[in-house]
Amino acid sequence: MLKTFFDSLGFFGSLSLSLFIFTLGVFWIAGIAGITLPVDGGKRKYNTWQVAIAVLIPIYPIVWMISDIIAQYRFMKNN
């Protein structure tokens, strides 16, 4: 697979594409971990459907994580 990227995109293209795909995979796992993270007190804050969507649709946890970062930034900015 990387050989095909290398043949069509060159060295820097295949390197950047591989790093981008790896970063998306890490963000996907981090988003799933964030969705399933319990809030203070041990109560879970997620629904079962959220976890199912996060596993089946990889872009959902990434979008959820970005929206959670924005919400936390606004909360910290107001306090």
HELIX and SHEET records of a PDB file:
HELIX    1   1 LEU A    2  THR A   36  1                                  35    
HELIX    2   2 THR A   48  LEU A   56  1                                   9    
HELIX    3   3 ILE A   59  ASN A   78  1                                  20    
END                                                                             
